[in-house]
Amino acid sequence: MTDTITSTDLETPADVAAAVLDAIEANPDAFSMSDWCRLPGGTPLPPRVAPPSGSALCAAAWVAHLTGWTLVDADDLAQVTVRLPGGFEYQRYAYSYARRNGERHTIANVADVALGLEPGHGLWIGSADTALWRLREIAGR
C-alpha cells in the first residue's frame, strides 16, 4: 500500500468499500479469504502501515485496517466483543481481532459497521469473488 488512507478520509460506506478495493488491487498477494488475518511473527499491524511481506488480510480485515483499527493475529486468545442485530453484544475469545482505543472487536463486526451492514450477515464467510462483488456493489463500481 503506497498511499495511506485514514479513517477521516472515509466518510461513507461507499468510500470505505472503494478504498478496500483499491488496496486489494494494489496488494493482491496480501488478500486471502482463508483467514481473518495472517501476520508474520504475530506482530500487530497498526492502521496506515503497509502489511509486511507474507501477510494475508481478508476483505473484512482490509476494512478494519483502512478505517483505523490495529489488526492482531496472536498465539493467545483474547476476549473480544461481538455485536448482534438489535444492539445485543456478548464477549467471546478469538486469536484474530481488531483493536482500537482499548477496545477489541471481531474483525467482521468492525467491517460491518464501517460498511453500514447489519451485524452477523455472514458476508465475510465465503469466497473472495463474493466479498469483492459485494464491495463493488457498495462502492458503486
N, C-alpha and C positions, 0 to 999 in steps of 0.2 A: 504494500500500500504506500504509494508515494505521497499523495496529498491526503492529509488527515482531515476528517470531518468530525466536528464535535457536536455534542447534543444540542447546542444553541443554534447550529446551522440547520437542524432538522425540526421543522415546525409542524409537519403533518405526517400522518402515516404514509402518504404517497412519497414525501421527501425521504423518509426512512427506507422504504422499500427500494426506491431508486438508488440510494446510497449503497445499500446492501448488494444490489445487482451490479453496480459499478465495481465494488470491492471484490466481489466474487470473480467478475470478468478479469480484473487486474491481477488476481491472485488465485488462479484456478487450482493450483496444487495445494492450497490451504483450505479447500472446500470439500467436505465429505459429510454425507448424511449418515455415516455408520456410527458416529459417536456424537455426543453433545459438543464436546471439545476435547482435543488431544493436544497437550502441550508438552514439548520435550523437557525432561528433567523435573516436571511438576512445578515449574516456576509460573506464578500467576501472570496473566497477560493484562497489563493495565490498558485503559482506553487510550486511543490515539497513538498507540505504538504498533508498528507492523508486526504481524505474527512471525516468530522466528522460523527458520527452516525446519521442516518436519512437523509443523503444527497442522492441525486439521480442525476447522470450525464448521459446524452445521449452519444452516441458514439462520436458525434462531440465535445461535451464538454470535454470528456476524451482526445481527440486530442489536444484541446486548452490547457487544464490543463497540459498535459505532455510536451508540446512544449514551456512552459514558460509564459503563459498568466494567469492572475488572472481572476477567474470567479466571476461574480456579478449577484446576484438574488435579486433585490431591490424592495421596495414598490413603488418607484417613477420612472417614465420614464426618460431615459437618451437618449441623441442624440447619435446615432451610425452610422458608415459608412457601407454602403452596396456596394459590388463590383459586377459588372455585366460583362459578356463576352465583350471583346473588350476594356477593361480598363475603362469602364464607372463606375462612382461612384455617389452615392447620399446619403443623410442623412435621417434617419428615427428615430423613437423613439422605445425603447424596454425596457422591465423590466430585461431581462436576456441578458448578453453580455460578451465579453472578453475584458480585459483592460491590456495594457502594454505601458510603456513609454509615458503616457499621451494620448494615442490613445484608442478609443473604437470602436470595430468592432463586427459585428454579429458573434456568435459562429460558424454558418455554414460557413461563409467566411473564418474564421481563419482555420477551419478544411480543407476546400477545398484547400487552399494554401499549407498547410503542407503536404497534401496527393497528391499534383500535379493534382488535379481535376479542371475541368472548373467550375468557379463560377456559382452558380444557377442551378446546375444539378439536385437537388432535392433528393439526396440520403438520406439526414437526415430527411426527412419527410416520414416515413414508419415504418415498423416493425423492431423489434430487430433482427429477423432472417435475414432480408435483409441487414441491416447495418453490422452485423457480417460476413455474406457471402462476402460482398464487401471488408471489412477489410482483411479477409483471402485471398481473391484474390490479393489484393495489397501487402500483406505480403509474398505471395508465399507459403501459407500453405495449 
